[in-house]
Amino acid sequence: MEFEGVIKTYEKAIKKYRFIYTLLEFLIITLIVYTIFFLLNIDQVFKIIPFIEIYSGRTYYLADFGVLFDTLAMFITALILSFLITLSIHLKRKKGTTIDLIEAKSTLVRERLRTAYDNRDKENIIVTDLIRGLVEDLTGYTEDIPDKSTKKSSQVKPSDMFDSKRFKLTVLLLLASTSAFVYLTSTDTRTDFMPENLIEYSERIPFIPGITDPSDTVHFRDDPDDVSDPIQVDEKPTLVVVDGEEIDLSIPPGADAGFAREEEGEPQVYDFSPSSAYDVGVMASPTYYEELPQGYEDIIKRYFEEMAET
């Protein structure tokens, strides 16, 4: 049996077991995330998302099994989030090489296996003898009798790469998360938290100094001690206080109708009373009465005489 073929057999077994561990961890994380979403009523968040709210409340049937859109969307969201969490854990986890894992299982091949694997491309008596001895120790077969095992107690089988402790712990966590999920969903146990609370909470968060909230309206008051309620933006003010005097801003009915053209409106009838008739002429007064300032009579008289001459 070739040395590289033996190593690949162990490598396939290790990849298979790692896939099982990762799949179980993914299921555990999915159940935990979905349970948290269920407790926090995250399915209600789809009712306030503009492009999803039209689908909220609908029921879809999968093999005669009705599922609400909100529940289905929450489950898909939990799957995506769990996949990202599992992927990040899988990438950050330190994974040993196949050689390291085999050496950790058997003290007989320790250091020898690493040396033989690093020099497997070399052809000499020492490397060849080292590789032959490692193949016998790992597989339990000799070149003289290839179909019979030597039954060495130090033999390392591919199944020995299976981490039973890790598997048992993962299964226990899966059972615990499944039990919690089934109990909470069957009893419909939820918290009082609603997604709308996040929006209300975000509105209470003060803005960064120096940045003006566009939703706020600035009101100027002449009196700094005036603590009256500010005028709401949505309401139309009808009364304004200026310098202590109240001014009515209400518009009388019909003031916004504008001017109507005469031909479009009803004809206006005006009632005029005629004035009394009199003869048009000039009436002369025999005397002229005027109070002149004292001491200026002569000057005024002389002014009018010069005006008459001109």
Protein Blocks (a to p, Z undefined) as FASTA:
>chain_A
ZZklmmmmmmmmmmmmmmmmmmmmmmmmmmmmmmmmmmnommmmmmmgmklmmmgoiacd
eehiacdfklmmmmmmmmmmmmmmmmmmmmmpccddfklmmmmmpmklgoklmmmmmmmm
pccfklmmmmmmmmmmmnopafklmmbcehiakbccfklmpcfklmmmmmmmmmmmmmmm
mmmmmnopacfbdfklmmmmmmmpccdehiacfkbccdddfblklccdcddfkbccfbdc
eehiacdfbdcehklnopadfklmccddddddddddddddddddfbdcddddehilmmmm
mmmmmmmmZZ
